[in-house]
Amino acid sequence: MKRTIVYIDGFNLYYGLLRGTCAKWLDLYAFAKALLAPDHDILVVKYFTSRVNYNKRTPEKKEHQEVYLRALAHREKIEIIEGFYKTRDAKLPFRKEPCISCRPYADVTKTEEKRSDVNLATAMMADFHSGAADCFVVISGDADFIAPIDYIRHVGKKPVLVFNPHRAMSGHLKKVASYYKDIPRDLPEKCQLPESFTYGTHDRVITRPAAWK
């Protein structure tokens, strides 16, 4: 059996495969297991994400994510590593004009995820150098991970498998990975957590958000 660690870029997974679907209640371990051959012993699934900032227009988004993260925290072989969101003021064009200098702009607040990519790359390198695994799996379509993937595969002589959650193929990742595959669009629906389950000594219940059904 191959000792395998799975690294999931949560932001990339959500926007590439889960957004706008009813499959957000995803069992990350079952999902990873469905992607891999039976000879992989998944030691841990490391999920890199950031907590959504509160927005008075859509407060339910933060609530739903908190329920989901609490559910994942009580599943075996799943580790959550958090980054953070940063907001900043920006100007964006809101309609096309022939002349760029004449294009009207709107004042907006942009929210950007920070640190998750660095956390994932750092975790991969740390696990590689500690000899924690025989095989490394990356679930992301982000070309920012080319450097650690290339290093582990060619310098470390360890296989790195990449599964892309986006519709568009990532040629750069495909080039450096030991194995590359686009994730089937219907797979998340087959790998859902139980609708509700109990945890802890007092049998507390976690239930899938109604909006996610």
JOMONOR-V615854 format. One record per residue. N is the residue number from 0. RES is the residue in one letter. PHI is phi in radians with two decimals (NA if undefined). BURIAL is # if it has 24 or more other C-alpha atoms within 12 Angstrom, else .. Layout:
# JOMONOR-V615854
N,RES,PHI,BURIAL
N,RES,PHI,BURIAL
This chain:
# JOMONOR-V615854
0,M,NA,.
1,K,-1.56,.
2,R,-1.22,#
3,T,-2.19,#
4,I,-2.02,#
5,V,-1.93,#
6,Y,-2.04,#
7,I,-1.97,#
8,D,-1.43,#
9,G,-1.05,#
10,F,-1.08,#
11,N,-1.15,#
12,L,-1.10,#
13,Y,-1.11,#
14,Y,-1.35,.
15,G,-1.54,#
16,L,-2.36,#
17,L,-1.82,#
18,R,-1.02,.
19,G,1.37,.
20,T,-2.00,.
21,C,-1.77,.
22,A,-1.98,#
23,K,-1.26,#
24,W,-1.42,#
25,L,-1.46,#
26,D,-1.46,#
27,L,-1.12,#
28,Y,-1.20,#
29,A,-1.10,#
30,F,-1.09,#
31,A,-1.10,#
32,K,-1.09,#
33,A,-1.20,#
34,L,-1.42,#
35,L,-1.87,#
36,A,-1.24,.
37,P,-1.09,.
38,D,-1.46,.
39,H,-1.68,#
40,D,-1.69,#
41,I,-1.31,#
42,L,-1.29,#
43,V,-2.84,#
44,V,-1.89,#
45,K,-1.74,#
46,Y,-1.89,#
47,F,-1.81,#
48,T,-2.65,#
49,S,-2.36,#
50,R,-1.34,#
51,V,-1.12,#
52,N,-1.23,#
53,Y,-1.16,.
54,N,-2.28,.
55,K,-1.11,.
56,R,-1.38,.
57,T,-2.37,.
58,P,-1.12,.
59,E,-1.15,.
60,K,-1.08,.
61,K,-1.15,.
62,E,-1.08,.
63,H,-1.11,#
64,Q,-1.12,#
65,E,-1.10,#
66,V,-1.11,#
67,Y,-1.12,#
68,L,-1.12,#
69,R,-1.13,#
70,A,-1.12,#
71,L,-1.11,#
72,A,-1.11,#
73,H,-1.85,.
74,R,-1.80,#
75,E,-1.30,.
76,K,1.11,#
77,I,-2.16,#
78,E,-2.09,#
79,I,-1.80,#
80,I,-2.08,#
81,E,-1.78,#
82,G,-1.81,#
83,F,-2.74,.
84,Y,-1.77,.
85,K,-2.14,.
86,T,-1.85,.
87,R,-2.62,.
88,D,-1.40,.
89,A,-2.64,.
90,K,-2.08,.
91,L,-2.24,.
92,P,-1.20,.
93,F,-1.93,.
94,R,-2.77,.
95,K,-1.36,.
96,E,-2.33,.
97,P,-1.01,.
98,C,-1.85,.
99,I,-1.07,.
100,S,-1.17,.
101,C,-1.69,.
102,R,-1.20,.
103,P,-1.25,.
104,Y,-2.06,.
105,A,-2.02,.
106,D,-1.37,.
107,V,-2.33,.
108,T,-1.94,.
109,K,-1.74,.
110,T,-1.97,.
111,E,-2.20,.
112,E,-1.39,#
113,K,-2.17,.
114,R,1.42,.
115,S,-1.04,#
116,D,-1.08,#
117,V,-1.15,#
118,N,-1.05,#
119,L,-1.15,#
120,A,-1.07,#
121,T,-1.13,.
122,A,-1.10,#
123,M,-1.03,#
124,M,-1.15,#
125,A,-1.12,.
126,D,-1.16,#
127,F,-1.12,#
128,H,-1.21,.
129,S,-1.51,.
130,G,1.23,.
131,A,-1.26,.
132,A,-2.57,#
133,D,-1.69,#
134,C,-2.51,#
135,F,-2.13,#
136,V,-2.15,#
137,V,-2.02,#
138,I,-1.86,#
139,S,-3.05,#
140,G,-1.98,#
141,D,-1.52,#
142,A,-1.21,#
143,D,-1.10,.
144,F,-1.62,#
145,I,-1.02,#
146,A,-1.06,#
147,P,-1.15,#
148,I,-1.10,#
149,D,-1.09,#
150,Y,-1.13,#
151,I,-1.12,#
152,R,-1.30,#
153,H,-1.64,.
154,V,-1.54,.
155,G,-1.46,.
156,K,1.02,.
157,K,-1.99,#
158,P,-1.26,#
159,V,-2.21,#
160,L,-1.74,#
161,V,-2.10,#
162,F,-2.07,#
163,N,-1.66,#
164,P,-1.48,#
165,H,-1.64,#
166,R,-1.23,.
167,A,-1.45,.
168,M,-1.22,.
169,S,-1.74,#
170,G,-1.09,.
171,H,-1.17,.
172,L,-1.19,#
173,K,-1.05,#
174,K,-1.19,.
175,V,-1.64,#
176,A,-1.32,#
177,S,-1.21,#
178,Y,-2.60,#
179,Y,-2.39,#
180,K,-2.65,#
181,D,-1.36,#
182,I,-1.27,#
183,P,-0.99,.
184,R,-1.13,.
185,D,-1.62,.
186,L,-1.15,#
187,P,-0.98,#
188,E,-1.09,#
189,K,-1.58,.
190,C,-2.25,#
191,Q,-1.64,#
192,L,-1.17,#
193,P,-1.02,.
194,E,-0.96,.
195,S,-2.70,.
196,F,-2.72,.
197,T,-1.71,.
198,Y,-2.64,.
199,G,1.36,.
200,T,-1.27,.
201,H,-1.79,.
202,D,0.90,.
203,R,-1.21,.
204,V,-1.96,.
205,I,-1.95,#
206,T,-2.18,#
207,R,-1.03,#
208,P,-1.00,#
209,A,-1.03,.
210,A,-1.20,.
211,W,-1.63,#
212,K,-1.57,.
